[in-house]
Amino acid sequence: MTHALIAEETHTSAPPSAGARRPEQADPELPEWQRPDPGPDQLRADVLGAIGLYLISVLSLALSTATGVFGSKTASLGLSVVVLAFVTLPLAVRRRWPTPVLAVVTAAFVAIGEIPVAESTIANVALFCALYTVGAWEKDRRRAVVARAAVVTLMVVWLVSSLFRISLSDLDDEFPGEGLGALTPAVAFFLMQVLLNILYFAGAWWFGSHSWNAARERALVEYRTAQLQAEQEVVALQAVTIERLRIARELHDAVAHHVSLMGVQAAAARAVIPRDTEAATRQLLALEDSARSAVGELYDLLGTLRDDSTEGSRPASAPSTSLDIGQLPHLVEEAASAGLDVDLAVVGVARPLPPLVGLNLYRIAQEALTNVVKHAGTGTRTRVRLRYLDDRVELEITDDGRGRPMPRSRHGGLGLTGMKERAAAMRGTIVAERRGSGRSGGFLVRVTVPDAHTTRTELP
């Protein structure tokens, strides 16, 4: 019976059904952690268990009375039934109020021995269960220790008192037999009672504390699991945000650059059509190339978003297009076709760069040239310098600001912000500032990537 109660406690101490809501729990590693309140299924099991124990105790009382094992000096049947109710039925609320239940059951248990009642087996089970429950469910752990220690001390004093009273009676009548050497029947009975009570109370104490610790371990696992899930959700949200920012940056760089060039080329073609049809044709061809390049980049980016066949085979930070710093001459040609007076110089021995470094440098150059077209205008003298140094790669775009600027946009752009994000992604530095005073001084953009050949980069 005791084993069955412990098994029931182990299984029903799991979290309640999905319909039951529990309050948020503190970290189980903290001293103030408390075991969650029992669920409806556990409380229902306590009620049924207490009623079952009471019915079994009444049956045991009837059988013991019929066999005459306890003799004739026992309480009446009615009084015995009432006392058994006090020792078993309080277990129906044992997990709600563990310490008060233990006090009631202990008092009833002592009454059973003093009256006496012709039933002890189920009463012992009830006391064991109450003592165990205090260790397993009492939220105040100091009270749990004090209550159990008080009950054990009371039981020891009562046991010694009972044995002392027995020793004053006729031992030959109580314990007939010759004994075993110096171990008389009375001494043997005393030692047997001491051994049984040590095992009884130590077992109830250990099983109760073990149940509390097991519940704490389960709560710790659930708490850490919840923390891990929350962290995974944050990481997933950050990944989505990073990817969204990356796509927005790529779209901005591709669309802003090509649309700006297309606008300048269309305006130049319109201006020269009346007097120079060949020049207008060249501008329209350049406009067509810019449009084709813009559409190609957009298709590359959208194709990457729609393609799931290589999912998991390409790092999240890998570039979504084939653009690279090696295409910088073509970018300079596009800028020249838009009316900039631009030249390119490569200093040092060119070497392969990581794909993301090449893409980011290309996009920074693209955005810088776009800004020159938009803000300084056609005719602006622009210099693009790509320097391969021993421990770094440096890209520099400068202009004199003396062109024919396009009409200003009413809305501020995100170009400088995007360039700073790309530089940070390469663990590099960027300088973007005016040269001199006013528009005539021009603008400087310089990005430096340290040890770019081996730098590991990630999109921010």
NURO-124418 format. One record per residue: residue in three letters; z, x, y negated of N, C-alpha, C in turn. Coordinates in steps of 0.02 Angstrom, whole numbers, plus 50000, padded with zeros to 5 digits. Last residue first. Example, Ala and Ser with C-alpha at 12.3 -4.5 7.8 and 13.67 -1.06 7.14 Angstrom:
% NURO-124418
SER503545064250112503575068450053503945064549998/ALA503905066050284503905061550225503905066050165/
END
This chain:
% NURO-124418
PRO479625124747867480295122347849480345114847860/LEU478805132248006478755127747949479435125047931/GLU479125149348042479185142248060479095138047998/THR478735165648104478765160548051478815153748079/ARG479115182148129479085175648162479195170248110/THR478205196548089478655191348065478565184948104/THR477335206548119477795204448172478265198948150/HIS476555207948007476225208448072476675205948129/ALA477345207647892476995201547911476685201947980/ASP478405214047822478245215647892477855209947924/PRO478605201047702478825207447731478635208147804/VAL477485194947591477735193547658477955200147689/THR477375188647430477475194647470477805192747537/VAL476345181747308476765180447367476785186747409/ARG476065177247145476105183047190476585181347247/VAL475185170947015475485168947078475475175047124/LEU475105168446842475165173346897475495169946957/PHE474025163446708474555162046757474525167246813/GLY473705164846528473535163946598474135162946642/GLY473815165646393474065171246433473885170746506/SER473425153946335472955159546334473185165346377/ARG474475144946335473975144246387473535150546392/GLY476015154146295475495149146286474985149246342/SER476255171546322476485165246292475895160646283/GLY476225180446479476225180246407476475173446382/ARG475875170746614475805177546588475765177246512/ARG476945159746705476445161046653476455168346633/GLU477215160846884477435160446814476845161746767/ALA477825163347033477325158847003477545157546931/VAL478155173047168478235172847095477665168547069/ILE479005173147322478425170947282478625170947209/THR479365180747480479555179047412478925177147374/GLY479625175747653479375179947599479635177647532/ARG479755168847769480305173147748480075178247695/MET478815159447787478635166247810479185171347794/ALA479405148647726479275148247798479105155047827/ALA479385152547593480025152447628479925152247703/ALA478015150347570478295157147565478965157647601/ARG477965136447586477595140747631477845147947629/GLU478775132347479478965130747548478605135247598/LYS478015137047372478695139747383478925138347454/MET476885128947385476825136147391477495139447404/GLY477445116147363477145117847428477085125247438/THR477815117447228478325116247280478065118047348/LEU476565118947170477045124447167477595123647219/GLY475985105947203475695112247224476195117947224/LEU476225093247171476715096247217476475103147238/GLY476025087346998475825088847066476385091947107/GLY476395073646891476505080546911476325081646984/HIS475205062846818475735063746868475785071146886/ARG474125062646736474745059546711475335060946758/SER473165077646719473385071946758474035069246729/ARG472055082646586472695083246621472855076846660/PRO470335086546604470865082046576471495082446619/MET470065104346630469925097346643470465093046611/PRO469745118146516470165114246563469925107046571/ARG468815131246512468745124446484469125119646532/GLY469785146346495469225142246518469195135646482/ARG470775156446492470305155546436469695151546459/GLY471725161546583471855155246549471365153446494/ASP471585172546662471715173846591471825167446551/ASP472455173846820471915171446778472095172646705/THR472815179746986472955179646914472345176846878/ILE473565181047139473035177447103473235177147030/GLU473965190847278474075189747206473455186347176/LEU474875194747422474315190847395474455189347322/GLU475365207247530475465204247464474815200847442/VAL476325212047668475675209747644475795205947580/ARG477265226547718477195219847692476465218347677/ASP477365239847748477895235447774477825228247750/ASP476155245447696476455247747759476935242747789/LEU475005232547640475435238247630475785239947696/TYR473635225147595473955226647659474355233147650/ARG473325213447472473535220347484473895220847552/LEU472165204847386472525204647450472675211747470/ARG471875196747236472015203147267472425202047331/VAL470825189047124471175188047188471245194747222/ARG470675183846960470685189647005471115187947066/THR469645175446843470165175146894470105181046941/ARG469245168346693469195174646731469785175046778/THR468555152346677469155156446676469045162746719/GLY467505143846691467415149646647468015154146645/THR468425128546700467865132846717467785138446666/GLY470255128346689469585125846682469055130946701/ALA471645128446694471315133146649470585131346639/HIS471925117246777472315118346716471975123246667/LYS471005116246884471275110246852471565111746783/VAL470705129446920470165124846903470435119046863/VAL472005134046948471615137246895471055132646872/ASN472345125947054472715125246991472335128546933/THR471465131047150471405124047128471755122947062/LEU472005143747166471335143047136471215135947112/ALA473225139947226473225143647162472545143047128/GLU472815133747342473175129847292473165133347225/GLN472215144747408471835138647394472155134547339/ALA473295153447423472725155447382472305149347362/ILE474055145447508474325147347442473755149547396/ARG473215144447619473375138447582473655140047512/TYR473195158047661472575154647641472725148547598/LEU474545159747693474245163647639473595160547615/ASN474625150547800475025149547739474745153547680/LEU473735156147895473625149447868473995148447802/GLY474345168747920473675168247893473525161547861/VAL475565164347971475555168347911474865168047878/LEU475145157748086475455153848033475485157647968/PRO474575168448164474175162648141474485158848083/PRO474965185148107475145179248147474785173148120/LEU473535195548072474165192548052474325186848099/PRO472705211148096472815204148116473505201748094/ARG472315220347945472585220048013472705212748031/ALA471445230947832471595224247856471845224447928/VAL472085243647738471735242347801471945235447826/GLY471965241647557472265243747620471835241847679/VAL471475227247471471755234047465472095235747531/VAL470155217747422470615218847477470825226047476/ALA469705206747293469785213747313470315214047369/LEU468605195347215469095196647269469105204047284/ASP468385185747065468195191147111468775192547158/VAL467715172746963468225175147009467945180847051/ASP467555162046853467325168946855467825172846898/LEU467225145546910467695150846894467335157646896/GLY466355135546952466305137946883466805143246863/ALA466275131947081466575127047036466585129346964/SER465825143147141465345137747134465615132247088/ALA467015150247143466485152547099465975147047088/ALA467675143247242467955143247174467425145447124/GLU466865146347351466935139447329467185139047258/GLU467095160247357466425157747342466455150447318/VAL468425160247395468245162947329467555160547309/LEU468305155147523468685151447473468515153747403/HIS467595165447584467275158947577467635154647525/PRO468605175547578467975176247541467615169647531/LEU469615169947665469735170447594469085171547554/GLN469625169447799469125165247765469225165247689/GLY470705176747840470045179847847469505175847813/ILE471775168547834471655172647775470985176247778/ASP471175153147907471525159547910471365163447847/LEU471025137747998470985141647936471405147847940/SER471015128948101470795135748116470755140048053/THR472535118848104471835120048090471675127248106/SER473865118148130473465112748156472725113648142/PRO474905131848183474475128548134474015123448166/ALA476475129248266475805131948266475365128348216/SER477735124048278477585127448216476875130248213/ALA477815118948405477805114148349477615117448284/PRO476685127148519477305126748481477245122048422/ARG475835118948648475765122248584476415121648545/SER476135111748759475835118248769475775122148705/GLY476645099448720477105103948754476805110848765/GLU475065092248732475765091348712476215095748754/THR473725092048747474055098548746474775098148725/SER473385078848740473235082448801473575089148804/ASP473495071148629474115072048668473995076448729/ASP472835070048472472725073148537473395074448571/ARG473105065348346472925060448397472875063348466/LEU473385076548270473885071248275473735066448332/THR472185083548280472795086448308473335081148317/GLY471345075048209471235076048280471835079048314/LEU471855076448080471945070048114471825070648189/LEU471445089948058472145088048055472275081548092/ASP470055089148074470445093848113471175091748116/TYR469735079647976469625078048046470025082748092/LEU470055087047862470425080847876470345078847949/GLU469125097447870469845098947875470245092647891/GLY467935089847857468065093747917468805095347925/VAL468055084547728468055079947786468205083747850/ALA468005096547656468595092247652468635087547712/SER466725101147690467315105147708467945100847707/ARG465935091147633465915092247705466525096247729/ALA466255092647498466425086447531466435087347607/SER465745105547478466455104347469466675097947504/ASP464385103347504464765107847547465515106647541/GLU464095094547397464015092247466464415096647514/LEU464295103247290464715097247297464685094547368/ALA463265112047314463955114447319464445108647326/LEU462225103247289462295106147356463005108847366/LEU462475100947154462535095347202462585097847273/GLN462225113547102462895110647096462995104847145/ARG460865114647132461345119347161462065116647158/THR460365104347051460295103947125460785108647159/ALA460645109446926460985103246947460945102547023/ALA459775120246928460495121546925460885115346946/GLU458575112946931458745117546986459495119046987/THR458555105846811458635102146874458805106746932/ASP459055107246663458975112146717459095108646783/ARG459175096846570458825102946550458695107846607/PRO459845085546627459295084646579458885090946566/ILE460835091646717460255087946742459695087246691/VAL461985097346670461375101446668460765097746693/ALA463025087846682462895090946617462225094546615/ARG463035084346816462845079246767462665082346700/ALA463475096546870462815093946887462585088846836/ALA464775097046816464295102246798463585099846813/ALA465365085946878465305086046804464795091246782/ALA465295089947011464935083946990464835083846914/GLN466125101247007465425101947025465015095847004/VAL467365095446974467065100346929466315100946943/GLY467545086947086467535084247018467195088846970/MET467565096147190467025091047187466975088047117/LEU468735103147161468085106547158467515101547152/SER469645092747182469605096047117468935099547109/VAL469415090147316469265084947267469215087847197/HIS469835102247375469135100247379468965094847328/HIS471225102647337470765108147323470045105547322/ALA471765090447381471805092347310471285097647294/VAL471505090647522471205085547478471205087847406/ALA472235102147567471525101147583471205096447532/ASP473535100447515473165106447501472415105447512/HIS473885087547564473865088947492473425094947477/LEU473825089647702473385084747670473315086147595/GLU474845099247716474155100847736473665096047702/ARG475955091747671475755097847636475025099747652/ALA476005081447764475905079847693475665085947654/ILE476245088847879475625085047873475475083447801/ARG477515093947845476965098547860476295095047852/LEU478265082347831478165086647773477585091447784/ARG478205077947964477925073747911477795077947848/GLU478885088248029478175087048044477845082847990/ILE480145086547971479785092747962479035091847975/THR480455073648017480405074947945480005081247931/VAL480485075748155480005070948127479905072248053/ALA481535084948160480875086948183480335082248155/GLN482585077148112482375082948073481675085148094/LEU482675068048217482505065748150482255071348106/ALA483045076848320482415073148325482185070548257/VAL484275081148271483735086048280483055082548284/VAL484965069048273484865072448209484285077448215/GLU484935066448410484615061748364484475064948296/GLN485685077248455484985076648476484605071848430/GLU486915074148400486565080148377485825079848396/ALA487205062548473487135062148400486765068248372/GLN487265068048602486755063048586486645062448511/LEU488385076348585487735079248601487165074448585/GLN489375066848559489215071848509488525074848521/ALA489365060048682489185056448620489005061348564/THR489795070648763489135067648774488905063948712/ARG491085072448713490595077948706489885075348717/TYR491605060048752491605062048681491085067548669/GLU491485060248890491135055148852491075057048779/VAL492335071248917491625071548936491215066448896/LEU493535066048867493255072048837492515072748854/ALA493745055448954493635054048882493325060048847/ARG493965062649071493385058149066493215056648993/GLU495145069249034494555073149049493925068849045/ARG495995058249019495855062448961495235066748973/ALA496055053649149495765049349097495585053349035/ALA496705064549206496025062949227495675058549176/ASN497945063649142497525069549130496805068249150/TRP498385051349196498315052149124497845058049108/SER498415054649333497975049349310497855049849234/HIS499405064549334498715066249353498235060949329/SER500525057349301500285062449254499565064349269/GLY500575049149419500525046249353500245051249302/PHE500725058649522500135054349521500035051049451/TRP501975064349487501365068349488500745064049483/TRP502885053449497502825057149435502155060849433/ALA502735049449630502595044649576502485048249510/GLY503125061449695502455058749703502275053949648/ALA504455062549656503985067849636503265065349642/PHE504995051049716504965051549642504485056949619/TYR504735054049856504565047549824504475048349749/LEU505245066549883504535065349892504315059049855/ILE506595063649854506235068949818505485067949823/ASN506855053549945506865051849874506525057349832/LEU506775060450066506325054850053506295053249979/LEU507835069750050507145071950059506655066450042/VAL508965061150041508805065749986508065067949990/GLN508915054850166508845050950106508655055250046/MET509155065850249508535062150255508405057950192/LEU510445069550211509895074050198509225070550202/PHE511145057950259511165059850188510565064350170/PHE510885058550396510655052750357510635054450283/ALA511525070550427510805069850438510525064050398/VAL512855067150400512525072350360511765071850367/ALA513025057350499513115055650429512765060750384/PRO512805064250621512365058650601512425057050527/THR512975082050590513235075650612512755070050591/LEU512575096850631512245091650593512455084850620/ALA513085105850718513485104450659513185098950616/GLY512265097850849512675103550830513125101650772/LEU511775083350808511425089250832511805095350808/GLY512505067450863512245072250814511895078050847/GLU512945057250941513305063550944513065068550893/GLY513165040150879512785045650909513175052050904/PRO513105028350746513315030150814512875035850840/PHE513425025750597512975030550627513215032450696/GLU514335015250573513715015650535513195020050569/ASP515375017650661515025011250665514345011650630/ASP515755030350621515545029350690515175022850699/LEU516145028650491515505032050504515275031050575/ASP516805016550403516855018950471516185021950491/SER516725022450233516755017250285516805020550353/LEU516525032850150517205030350154517275024950207/SER515175035050153515605040050185516325037650191/ILE514705024650077514605024350149515065029250185/ARG515035029449954515365023349978515285022650053/PHE514165040249949514885041449946515275035449972/LEU512955033849949513125038050007513875039550008/SER513035027649824512975023549884513165027549946/SER513095038749739513655033949740513635029749804/VAL511845044449764512455048249781513055043549786/LEU511035033949715510985036049785511615039849806/TRP511415033549580511535027649622511515029449696/VAL510975046149539511695044349534511855038449579/VAL509615044649565509995049849599510735048249598/MET509285034049479509205033249551509595038449591/LEU509535040049355509915034149376509875033249451/THR508565050249357509275051949354509705046149377/VAL507395042449360507545046949416508275048849416/VAL507535035949236507525032049298507695036449357/ALA507485046949147508075042549148508105038549213/ALA506215052049172506805056149187507435051949191/ARG505435041249128505425043149198506025047449217/ALA505785041348990505895035449032505905037149106/VAL505395054248948506105052248944506235046248990/VAL504005054048970504425058949005505155056649005/ALA503625043348888503465043248959503905048048998/ARG504015047648762504365041948791504235041648867/ARG503055057648748503765059548750504175053848781/ARG501885050248745502005054648802502725057048804/ASP501475034748712501945039648686502155044248743/LYS500725027248803500385030848749500825036148718/GLU500755025848975501185025848916500865030248861/TRP499965027349090499725023049036500165023048973/ALA500485036049188499755035449181499545031949117/GLY501865035549184501535042049178500795041449163/VAL502015021849204502265024949142501935031749131/THR501485020349332501125017449274501365020449209/TYR502445026249417501775029249410501425026749347/LEU503455016849405503575023649383502915027349372/ALA502815005549461503055005349392503165012349364/CYS502555010249591502005008249548502215008149475/PHE503865012249639503395017749637502825016249587/LEU504354999149634504655004249591504195010249584/ALA503494993249731503494990849662503784995949614/VAL503855000149847503175000549822503134998549748/ASN505184995949859505035003049847504335004049820/ALA504934982449885505304984349825505194991749808/ILE504344982950008503934981049951504284982749886/THR505544987350081504894990850084504474989350022/SER506654979350076506664985650038505974988950034/GLU507644965250104506954967650096506974973950052/ALA508824957150094508554959350159507814961250153/VAL509844962849964509304958449985508984961350048/PRO511664963949952510984966549954510494961149974/ILE511604968849809511804962049828512014961449901/GLU511184982049790511884980549781512074973649809/GLY509804982749808510234986849850510964984949845/ILE509364973649712509184972549782509634976549828/ALA509814979849595510124973549616509974972149689/VAL508924990549588509634991949600509994985649624/PHE507764983049563507814987149623508544988749640/ALA508034977349438507974972949496508034976849561/ALA508034989249362508634985049366508604980449426/THR506694993249383507254997549404507894993549411/VAL505984982749324505904984049395506474988349421/VAL506384984249189506524978049225506494979249300/ALA505894997349160506604995749152506794989549192/LEU504514995949182504905000549224505654999049220/VAL504214987149079504124984949148504524989449195/PRO504454995348965504864989448979504804986949051/THR503375005148993504085006948993504545000949002/PRO502114997948990502345001649048503095002949050/TRP501364985348941502034987748920502344991748978/ARG500064985148999500174983148930500824986148903/ARG500194988749130499794993149087499834991149013/ARG501004978449182501244985349184500844989949138/VAL501004964949198500874967549130501054974949126/ALA501294963049331500694959749304500524962249234/LEU502504968249361501934972849367501284969649341/PRO503414957849360503294961449298502714966349301/LEU503424954049501502994950549453502924954049385/THR504374962749568503654963149580503234959949524/VAL505694960949533505494967649551504734968349559/PHE505854947349510505984951949455505734959049470/ALA505604942249638505144940649584505234945449525/LEU506724946849705506074949749722505554948149669/VAL507674938149648507714945349634507044948849650/VAL507234925949702507234926949629507244934349613/VAL507424927949839506744926549815506714927749739/SER508804929649843508364935149862507664934149835/LEU509264916949809509394922549764508934928449779/GLY508784909749923508564908049856508664913749807/LEU509444915950031508724916150028508474914649957/SER510884925949983510554919750006509804920349996/ALA511124943150034511114937649986510764931550015/THR512024948750181511464948850134511494942750089/LYS512724952150307512994953050239512414953850189/SER512194951850432512354945350401512584945950329/GLY510824963350455511454960350471511564953850434/PHE509564968350439510044969650386510724966550399/VAL508894963550551508974970650542509514972350491/GLY508574950550590509274952350584509394959650575/THR507324944650600507494949950649508214951950646/ALA507354935750493507284933150562507474938350613/THR507434944250384507984939650397507964937050469/SER506184950650395506804954650402507404950150417/LEU505334939650374505314943150438505954947150449/ALA505674936050242505744931250296505764934650364/LEU505354947850173506034945250173506154940450231/SER503974948350193504394953550222505124951450225/LEU503634937050117503494937150189503914942350224/VAL504034941749992504354935650020504244935350095/SER503134952449980503864953749982504244947750010/ILE501924945749974502054950150031502804951550037/LEU502074939249851501994935349912502144939549974/TYR502164950649768502714945849772502664941749836/LEU500914956749783501524960249804502114955449812/GLY500094946549728500034948449798500644951949823/ILE500514946849595500614940749635500574942249709/ALA500104959849561500814958049558500964951749599/GLY498704958949579499104963549619499844961749620/LEU498364949549481498254947949552498664952549597/VAL498734956949366499024950349380498954948649454/ASP497924968549379498654969049378498984962449395/ALA496634963049369496844966149432497604966949436/ARG496654959149235496604954049287496814956849355/LEU496684971649175497254967149166497244961549219/GLN495424976449217496034979949238496644975349231/ASP494564967549153494564968049226495194971449252/PRO494844969949016495004963449047495014963749123/GLY495514986949001495024981648992495224975249026/PRO496854995748919496514993148979496044987448963/ASP496525006748779496855000948809496484998548871/PRO496305024548801496085017948778496445012348814/ARG497615036148771497165033048820496955026248795/GLN497565045948624497885040848665497375037848713/TRP497835061348536497395056948576497805052148618/GLU498585070348466498705063248452498245058648492/PRO498105083148500498745080748528498855073248519/LEU496365083848545496885083548494497535080848524/GLU495435082148642495785088548641496345088748589/PRO494805070048618495325070348671495705076948673/ASP494585064848454494415070248501494965070748553/ALA494855047048452494875053648423494665058748476/GLN493775032848473494305037248496494265043948460/GLU493495016748409493285023748411493885028148429/PRO493935003248522493935006648458493715013848465/ARG492774994748631493374998748621493345002048552/ARG492274979348693492174984548642492824988148632/ALA491534972448833492164974248802492034980048753/GLY490304970948893490494966048843491124967848805/ALA490204980648989489814981548927490034976748873/SER491884983849053491204981249056490874981548988/PRO492784999349022492714992349037491994990249036/PRO492795015549104492685011349044492575004149063/ALA494025017349237493385018749206493295014149146/SER495115013249303495235016649240494595018949207/THR494795008149423494795003449367494945006849301/HIS494925019249508494275016049498494265011649436/THR496275022649499495765027649487495095024449471/GLU496935010849536497035013549469496475018449451/GLU496545009649669496335004449621496405007049550/ALA497195020949719496465020549722496195015449672/ILE498515016949700498265022849664497505022849664/LEU498575005949786498685004949715498415010849674/ALA498335012049910497855007149885497935005949810/HIS499475019849924498815023049919498295018349890/THR500425009749937500445014149879499785017549868/MET500005004150061500005000050000500005004349937/
END
